[in-house]
Amino acid sequence: MYDVKLLRVIDLSLSIIADCKRLSFGDEGYMCEDLDAAIAKERTARRRYRHTMACLVYDKDTLVGWSLIEPVPRSPRYVVQMFVDPNYRRRGIGRYLLQQANYMSKRKPFVYIDDENEDFFKKFPELCVEV
């Protein structure tokens, strides 16, 4: 079984952020840009991300999947971005991350669909809505 942590993004330690970046796309990609913005010292950035959550999935001490769950301003919906280690895919971790976003949202969360993740998200229309 996996260990799961649900934390406010602005409370993530630098070592957790480094683990997230190492697992996904380094400093590239929107998820990592959002992480950097959330821990910025600027008050406006911290205010924007104060309700954004990170769901972290570990296999023992190794981060194997994570998601950002960000509220949409003036909406009951959230946007979820997620990444699962390719060696851990097809084990239910991605579905679990989507389910966590559903628990937080009053409606199905929005997801960004591209060529790489389209097959995954199309399997779960009950859990998400394409942006």
C-alpha positions in Angstrom: 0.0 0.0 0.0 1.0 3.6 -0.5 1.4 6.4 1.9 -0.5 9.6 1.1 0.0 13.2 2.3 -2.4 16.1 1.6 -0.7 19.4 2.3 -1.2 23.1 1.5 1.2 24.0 -1.3 2.5 27.0 0.6 3.5 24.7 3.4 5.6 22.4 1.3 9.3 22.1 2.3 12.0 22.8 -0.3 13.0 19.1 -0.2 9.4 18.0 -1.1 9.3 20.5 -3.9 12.7 19.2 -5.2 11.3 15.6 -5.1 8.2 16.7 -7.1 10.3 18.4 -9.7 12.7 15.5 -9.9 9.8 13.1 -10.5 8.1 15.1 -13.2 9.6 17.7 -15.5 12.3 19.4 -13.5 11.8 23.2 -13.7 9.7 22.8 -16.8 6.0 22.5 -17.1 3.1 24.3 -15.4 3.0 22.2 -12.3 6.6 23.2 -11.4 5.9 26.9 -12.2 2.9 26.8 -9.9 5.1 25.2 -7.1 7.6 28.0 -7.5 5.0 30.7 -7.5 3.3 29.2 -4.4 6.4 29.4 -2.3 7.4 32.9 -3.5 7.7 35.5 -0.9 5.4 37.9 -2.7 2.2 38.4 -0.8 0.0 38.2 -3.9 1.5 34.9 -5.0 1.0 33.4 -1.5 -2.6 34.7 -1.4 -3.4 33.1 -4.8 -2.1 29.7 -3.7 -3.3 29.7 -0.1 -6.1 27.1 -0.8 -4.1 25.1 -3.3 -3.4 21.6 -2.1 -0.7 19.1 -3.0 -1.5 15.4 -2.8 1.7 13.3 -2.5 1.8 9.5 -2.9 4.8 7.6 -1.6 6.0 4.0 -1.9 8.0 3.8 1.3 10.2 6.9 1.2 10.0 7.4 -2.6 7.6 9.9 -4.1 5.7 8.1 -6.9 2.9 10.5 -7.8 1.7 13.9 -6.9 -1.0 16.4 -7.9 -1.8 20.1 -7.4 -5.5 20.8 -6.6 -6.2 24.5 -7.2 -9.5 26.2 -6.7 -10.9 28.2 -9.6 -11.8 31.7 -8.5 -15.5 32.4 -8.0 -16.3 28.8 -8.8 -17.0 25.6 -6.9 -14.6 23.7 -9.2 -10.9 23.0 -8.9 -8.2 22.5 -11.5 -6.1 19.3 -11.0 -2.7 18.7 -12.4 -1.0 15.5 -11.7 2.0 13.3 -12.5 2.7 9.6 -11.8 6.1 8.0 -12.1 6.0 5.9 -15.4 7.2 2.9 -13.4 4.1 3.1 -11.2 1.4 3.8 -13.7 -1.5 1.4 -14.2 -1.6 0.8 -10.4 -4.5 3.1 -9.5 -2.4 6.0 -8.3 -3.7 8.4 -11.0 -7.3 7.5 -10.3 -6.7 8.0 -6.6 -5.3 11.5 -7.2 -8.4 12.4 -9.3 -10.6 11.0 -6.6 -8.9 13.3 -4.0 -9.6 16.3 -6.2 -13.2 15.2 -6.4 -13.5 15.0 -2.6 -12.4 18.7 -2.4 -14.5 20.0 -5.2 -18.3 20.4 -5.3 -18.2 19.5 -9.0 -15.9 17.4 -11.1 -12.4 19.1 -11.4 -11.1 20.5 -14.6 -8.1 18.8 -16.2 -5.8 19.9 -19.0 -5.7 17.1 -21.7 -2.9 16.7 -24.2 -1.7 13.9 -26.4 0.3 12.2 -23.6 -2.5 12.0 -21.0 -5.7 11.9 -23.2 -6.1 8.1 -22.9 -5.9 8.2 -19.2 -8.4 11.0 -18.6 -10.9 9.7 -21.2 -11.2 6.5 -19.0 -12.6 8.6 -16.1 -15.3 11.0 -17.4 -17.1 10.6 -14.1 -14.1 12.1 -12.3 -13.1 15.1 -14.4 -14.0 17.7 -17.1 -11.6 18.8 -19.8 -10.7 22.5 -19.7 
